């Protein structure tokens, strides 16, 4: 019973981790796509700052939190 519960927790943590990785991949791909579109243009510091702040920080933070949680569970 206890092993089954641990297996279910690991499975759920793994699914959350995979979801977080997918979100992170989407964020990075969106960022790369935007970078490719502006690659031929001259980018000044203000434009670069604006591009970096366009990343969905909340989604990125969620992904990082899920990864940290997964690593904590894995080391237990």
C-alpha positions as CSV (number, residue, x, y, z in Angstrom):
1,X,0.0,0.0,0.0
2,X,2.8,2.4,1.0
3,X,4.8,1.5,-2.1
4,X,1.8,2.1,-4.3
5,X,1.3,5.5,-2.8
6,X,4.9,6.4,-3.3
7,X,4.7,5.2,-6.9
8,X,1.6,7.4,-7.4
9,X,3.3,10.4,-5.9
10,X,6.4,9.8,-8.1
11,X,4.2,9.4,-11.1
12,X,2.3,12.7,-10.3
13,X,5.6,14.5,-9.7
14,X,7.0,13.2,-13.0
15,X,3.9,14.4,-14.9
16,X,4.2,17.8,-13.3
17,X,7.9,17.9,-14.1
18,X,7.2,16.9,-17.8
19,X,4.5,19.6,-18.0
20,X,6.8,22.2,-16.6
21,X,9.5,21.2,-19.1
22,X,6.9,21.5,-21.9
23,X,6.0,25.0,-20.7
24,X,9.6,26.0,-20.5
25,X,10.3,24.6,-24.0
26,X,7.3,26.6,-25.3
27,X,8.5,29.8,-23.6
28,X,12.0,29.3,-25.0
29,X,10.7,28.4,-28.5
30,X,8.5,31.5,-28.5
31,X,11.4,33.6,-27.5
32,X,13.7,32.1,-30.2
33,X,11.0,32.6,-32.8
34,X,10.8,36.3,-31.9
35,X,14.6,36.6,-32.0
36,X,14.7,35.1,-35.4
37,X,12.2,37.6,-36.7
38,X,14.3,40.5,-35.4
39,X,17.6,39.0,-36.3
40,X,18.1,41.2,-39.4
41,X,17.3,44.3,-37.5
42,X,19.7,46.3,-35.4
43,X,18.7,45.8,-31.7
44,X,19.5,48.5,-29.1
45,X,19.6,48.0,-25.4
46,X,16.0,49.2,-24.8
47,X,14.6,46.8,-27.4
48,X,16.6,43.9,-25.9
49,X,15.3,44.7,-22.5
50,X,11.8,44.8,-23.8
51,X,12.2,41.4,-25.5
52,X,13.6,39.8,-22.4
53,X,10.7,41.2,-20.2
54,X,8.1,39.9,-22.7
55,X,8.8,36.3,-21.5
56,X,5.9,35.1,-19.3
57,X,7.7,35.3,-16.0
58,X,4.9,33.7,-14.0
59,X,5.0,30.6,-16.3
60,X,8.7,30.5,-16.1
61,X,8.6,30.8,-12.3
62,X,6.0,28.0,-12.1
63,X,8.2,25.8,-14.2
64,X,11.2,26.5,-12.0
65,X,9.2,25.8,-8.9
66,X,7.9,22.5,-10.3
67,X,11.5,21.5,-11.2
68,X,12.7,22.3,-7.7
69,X,9.9,20.3,-6.2
70,X,10.6,17.4,-8.4
71,X,14.3,17.4,-7.4
72,X,13.4,17.6,-3.7
73,X,11.0,14.6,-4.1
74,X,13.7,12.7,-6.0
75,X,16.3,13.2,-3.3
76,X,14.0,12.0,-0.5
